[in-house]
Amino acid sequence: MPTSRPIIAIVSCHKMVDGQPAQAVYQKYIDAIQHYGGNPILLPYTAADSENFDALVALADGIVLTGSYSNVAPIRYGASHVEEKQDLNRDELSFKLLAYSAESGTPLLAVCRGLQEMNVHFNGTLHPDWREVEGFYEQHLEDNTQPLEVQYQPVHDVIIQLKGKLAAFGDEWHVNSLHKQAINKVGEGLFVEALARDGLVEAISLIEHPFMIGVQWHPELNYAQDGFSKFLFTEFIHYASQKKS
C-alpha cells in the first residue's frame, strides 16, 4: 500500500567502514526526516547513472543534500588548488539532483556541503578556506580536539535577510558552524537568505522555486529542540507533502 508520508531522497557519501568502501548517511539526517513526517530513502552514487536516475528520482517528493567530510571538487567551480578531501561520485549525484529539482520544482534542502554544491551548480564560486579570506572573524570551523557534542554547539549568529523564505522565522538566530569552504561569488538566480555578522553567506535559496534552500550550518543535530531546525524541517516536509499530493 502506498505511503501517505512524502518520500525524501537523501544523497549518500563515500565512507570507509572496517577498511571497506561504503555508501553512508549520518543517522541524524534520517532521524530528522522521519521525525517531521518524511519517509527517508538513501541514494547511493550509482543513482547518478542515467539508466537509474529517472526512475529513482520519480519516487522522491523531496531531496536532501547532506553535509560531508569531503569538499566540492575544485574543477567544479574553476579553481586550481589541491583538494584532498574529495568525493567525485557524490559531486556527480548531487549536481544531477540539483538540476532535477530546479527543473521539476521538487523541494530540496541543502546542508553545509550541500549549500556549497547548490551555489556552484548555479555558477557560483567558493572560497577553498574561509580562514584565508580577510574579514571573516567568526568561529566558522569546529575545534576537532573537542567532543562532538561540543563541536556542534551554536557559536555565532546569523542575520536573516528581509523578503526571503527564511524571514518568516525571524530576523536572527544562533547556529553551529563546522566548515572550511564558504561561498565566494553567489550563484545565478540565488537569493542570500542569511549572513554571519562578518559577512559570510550562511543561507541561500533559488528565487524561482517553491523550496530550494541551502544552509551553511547543521540543523539536523538538534532537529527536535532547536527553533530554526524545527522551522526548516517543518517547511521542507510541508512542501514535499504538497508535491506528493
C-alpha positions in Angstrom: 0.0 0.0 0.0 1.5 3.4 -0.9 2.7 5.5 2.0 1.0 8.9 2.7 4.3 10.3 4.0 6.4 12.1 1.4 9.4 10.2 0.3 12.6 12.1 0.9 15.7 11.0 -1.0 19.0 11.6 0.9 22.3 11.7 -1.0 24.9 9.2 0.3 28.7 9.8 0.7 31.7 7.5 0.3 32.9 6.2 3.6 35.4 3.6 4.7 33.8 1.1 7.2 36.1 -1.6 8.7 38.5 -0.9 5.9 35.9 -1.4 3.2 34.3 1.3 0.9 30.7 2.0 1.8 27.9 4.4 0.9 26.6 6.1 4.1 24.4 8.8 5.6 24.7 10.1 9.1 21.8 8.8 11.2 20.8 12.3 12.4 19.6 13.2 8.8 17.5 10.1 8.7 16.0 10.7 12.1 15.2 14.4 11.4 13.3 13.5 8.2 11.4 10.7 10.0 10.6 12.9 13.0 9.0 15.6 10.8 6.9 13.2 8.8 9.0 12.2 5.9 9.9 8.7 4.7 13.6 8.7 4.1 15.4 6.7 1.4 19.1 6.7 0.7 20.6 7.3 -2.8 24.0 5.7 -3.5 26.3 7.2 -6.1 25.1 4.7 -8.7 21.8 6.6 -8.7 23.6 9.1 -11.0 23.8 6.6 -13.8 21.3 7.6 -16.5 19.7 4.2 -16.5 18.8 4.5 -12.8 18.3 8.2 -12.3 15.0 9.0 -13.8 13.2 6.0 -12.2 14.7 6.7 -8.8 14.1 10.5 -8.6 10.5 10.0 -9.8 9.9 8.3 -6.4 11.1 11.4 -4.5 8.9 14.1 -3.1 11.9 15.9 -1.6 15.7 15.8 -1.7 18.3 16.3 1.0 21.9 17.2 0.2 23.8 16.4 3.4 26.9 17.8 4.9 30.0 15.7 4.4 33.7 15.1 5.4 34.5 15.8 1.7 34.5 19.0 -0.2 33.3 20.0 -3.7 36.0 19.3 -6.3 37.8 22.5 -7.4 37.2 21.7 -11.1 33.5 22.2 -10.5 34.0 25.9 -9.9 37.1 26.7 -11.9 39.6 26.6 -9.1 43.1 25.1 -9.3 44.0 24.3 -5.7 44.6 20.8 -4.5 41.6 19.5 -2.5 42.5 16.3 -0.6 39.0 15.6 0.7 37.0 14.9 -2.5 34.1 12.6 -3.3 33.7 12.9 -7.1 30.8 10.4 -7.2 28.9 12.4 -4.6 29.5 15.5 -6.7 28.1 13.8 -9.8 24.9 12.7 -8.0 24.3 16.0 -6.1 24.7 18.1 -9.3 22.2 15.9 -11.1 19.8 16.1 -8.2 20.1 19.9 -8.2 19.3 20.1 -11.9 16.4 17.8 -11.5 15.0 19.8 -8.5 15.4 23.1 -10.4 13.5 21.7 -13.4 10.8 19.8 -11.6 10.2 22.0 -8.6 10.9 19.2 -6.2 11.7 20.6 -2.7 15.4 20.4 -1.8 17.2 21.1 1.5 20.9 21.5 1.2 23.2 21.4 4.3 26.8 22.6 4.6 28.5 20.8 1.7 25.0 20.7 0.1 24.8 24.5 0.2 28.2 24.7 -1.5 27.1 22.3 -4.2 24.0 24.3 -4.7 25.9 27.6 -5.1 28.4 26.0 -7.6 25.6 24.4 -9.6 24.2 27.8 -10.3 27.6 29.1 -11.5 28.8 30.5 -8.1 32.2 30.0 -6.7 33.7 29.0 -3.3 36.5 30.1 -1.0 38.5 26.9 -0.6 39.3 28.0 3.0 37.5 31.0 4.6 40.4 31.4 7.1 42.5 32.7 4.2 40.0 35.5 3.4 40.5 38.8 5.1 37.4 40.0 7.0 36.0 36.7 8.2 36.4 36.6 12.0 33.6 34.5 13.4 34.2 30.9 14.6 33.2 29.0 11.4 35.3 26.0 11.9 34.9 23.5 14.7 37.6 22.6 17.3 38.1 19.0 16.4 40.0 18.4 19.7 36.7 18.7 21.5 34.0 16.1 21.8 31.4 16.1 19.0 28.7 17.4 21.3 30.9 20.5 21.9 31.8 20.9 18.2 28.2 21.1 17.3 27.2 23.7 19.8 26.0 27.1 18.5 28.9 29.5 18.1 27.7 32.6 16.2 24.7 34.5 15.0 23.1 34.5 11.5 21.3 37.6 10.4 18.2 36.6 8.3 17.5 38.9 5.4 14.2 40.6 4.7 12.0 39.4 1.9 13.5 35.9 1.8 11.9 32.5 2.5 13.5 32.3 5.9 12.2 35.7 7.0 9.0 34.0 8.2 11.1 32.5 11.0 12.6 35.7 12.4 15.5 38.1 12.0 18.4 36.3 13.6 19.4 33.0 15.3 22.5 31.4 16.9 23.9 28.5 15.0 26.7 25.9 14.9 29.4 26.1 12.3 31.7 23.3 11.0 33.0 24.2 7.6 36.2 25.2 5.7 34.8 26.0 2.3 32.5 29.0 2.0 30.6 30.9 -0.7 32.6 33.4 -2.6 30.5 34.6 -5.7 26.8 33.8 -5.2 25.3 31.7 -7.9 22.9 33.0 -10.6 19.3 33.2 -9.6 20.1 32.7 -5.9 19.0 34.9 -3.0 21.1 35.4 0.1 18.8 34.4 2.9 21.2 34.9 5.8 24.7 36.2 6.7 27.0 35.9 9.6 28.0 39.1 11.3 31.3 39.0 9.4 29.5 38.8 6.0 30.0 35.1 5.3 27.0 33.8 3.4 25.1 31.4 5.7 21.9 30.6 3.7 20.7 30.8 0.1 17.6 30.0 -1.9 16.7 29.6 -5.5 14.4 32.5 -6.2 12.2 30.9 -8.8 11.5 27.7 -6.8 8.9 26.7 -4.2 11.5 25.4 -1.8 15.2 25.0 -2.6 17.1 26.3 0.4 20.7 25.8 1.4 22.1 26.5 4.9 25.8 26.5 5.9 25.1 25.3 9.5 23.8 21.9 10.6 20.1 22.0 11.5 20.0 18.2 11.7 21.9 18.0 15.0 19.2 19.3 17.4 16.4 18.9 15.0 13.7 18.3 17.6 14.8 21.1 20.0 16.4 24.0 18.0 13.8 26.5 16.9 15.3 27.2 13.5 15.8 23.5 12.8 12.1 22.9 13.6 11.2 25.7 11.1 13.4 24.4 8.3 12.4 20.7 8.5 8.7 21.6 9.0 8.7 23.8 6.0 10.6 21.3 3.9 8.3 18.4 4.7 5.3 20.7 4.1 6.4 21.4 0.6 7.3 17.8 0.0 3.8 16.8 1.1 2.3 19.3 -1.3 4.3 17.8 -4.1 3.2 14.3 -3.2 -0.5 15.3 -3.2 
